[in-house]
Amino acid sequence: MAPNLPFIDLDEEYYKAVEDFDKRFPTGVPSLKEAESLVVSGDWAFGKGVSVKGAARLEGEHGRVEAGAVLGEGTSSE
C-alpha cells in the first residue's frame, strides 16, 4: 500500500454510477502518483495520459481535460 494516498473527491452527480464514471474516463483515470488531492466539481471528461501533481481542483458546469495535461501545483480550472 502506498504511504500517502491522495484525497479524491468526485462530484456525485456525475461520477456515482460505473457507466457514468467510464464515460468521463474513456481512456483511463489520471495518474495520481504525484498527487496530493484531486477535487472535481461538475461534469468533466478526461483525455488519455492526464496526470495530477500536487493539489488540483476542477470546477464548473462541464469541461474537458485534454490528453497529456498535467493538473495540479495548487492551480484550479473553471
C-alpha positions as CSV (number, residue, x, y, z in Angstrom):
1,M,0.0,0.0,0.0
2,A,1.2,3.5,-0.8
3,P,2.4,5.5,2.2
4,N,0.5,8.7,1.2
5,L,-2.8,8.2,-0.6
6,P,-4.2,11.3,-2.3
7,F,-7.5,12.8,-1.3
8,I,-10.0,12.3,-4.2
9,D,-13.4,14.0,-4.3
10,L,-15.5,13.5,-7.4
11,D,-18.9,15.2,-7.9
12,E,-21.5,12.6,-7.0
13,E,-24.0,13.9,-9.5
14,Y,-21.7,12.9,-12.4
15,Y,-19.5,10.2,-11.0
16,K,-21.8,8.0,-9.0
17,A,-22.6,5.1,-11.4
18,V,-20.0,3.0,-13.0
19,E,-21.3,3.7,-16.5
20,D,-21.1,7.5,-15.8
21,F,-17.5,7.1,-14.5
22,D,-16.5,5.1,-17.6
23,K,-18.0,7.8,-19.9
24,R,-15.9,10.5,-18.3
25,F,-12.6,8.4,-18.2
26,P,-12.8,6.6,-21.6
27,T,-9.1,6.0,-21.8
28,G,-8.4,5.5,-18.1
29,V,-8.1,7.5,-15.0
30,P,-5.4,10.2,-14.5
31,S,-2.1,9.2,-13.0
32,L,-2.1,10.0,-9.3
33,K,1.5,9.0,-8.4
34,E,2.5,12.6,-7.5
35,A,-1.0,13.8,-6.4
36,E,-1.9,15.2,-3.0
37,S,-5.5,15.7,-4.0
38,L,-8.0,15.9,-6.9
39,V,-11.3,17.6,-6.4
40,V,-13.8,17.6,-9.4
41,S,-17.0,19.7,-9.2
42,G,-19.1,19.4,-12.3
43,D,-19.2,17.3,-15.4
44,W,-15.6,16.9,-16.6
45,A,-14.2,14.4,-19.1
46,F,-10.5,13.3,-19.2
47,G,-8.3,12.6,-22.2
48,K,-5.6,10.0,-22.3
49,G,-2.4,10.3,-20.3
50,V,-3.6,13.0,-17.8
51,S,-1.6,13.3,-14.6
52,V,-2.0,15.1,-11.3
53,K,0.9,16.6,-9.4
54,G,0.2,18.2,-6.0
55,A,-3.3,19.6,-5.5
56,A,-5.7,20.0,-8.3
57,R,-9.3,21.3,-8.4
58,L,-11.6,21.4,-11.4
59,E,-14.8,23.5,-11.1
60,G,-17.5,24.5,-13.5
61,E,-20.7,23.1,-15.1
62,H,-18.7,21.0,-17.5
63,G,-15.3,20.8,-19.2
64,R,-12.7,18.5,-20.8
65,V,-9.1,17.9,-19.7
66,E,-7.1,17.4,-22.9
67,A,-4.8,14.4,-23.4
68,G,-1.4,14.7,-21.8
69,A,-2.4,17.6,-19.5
70,V,-0.8,17.9,-16.1
71,L,-3.1,19.2,-13.4
72,G,-2.0,20.5,-10.0
73,E,0.6,22.6,-8.3
74,G,-2.3,24.2,-6.4
75,T,-4.0,25.6,-9.6
76,S,-7.6,25.2,-10.4
77,S,-9.6,25.3,-13.7
78,E,-13.1,26.8,-14.3
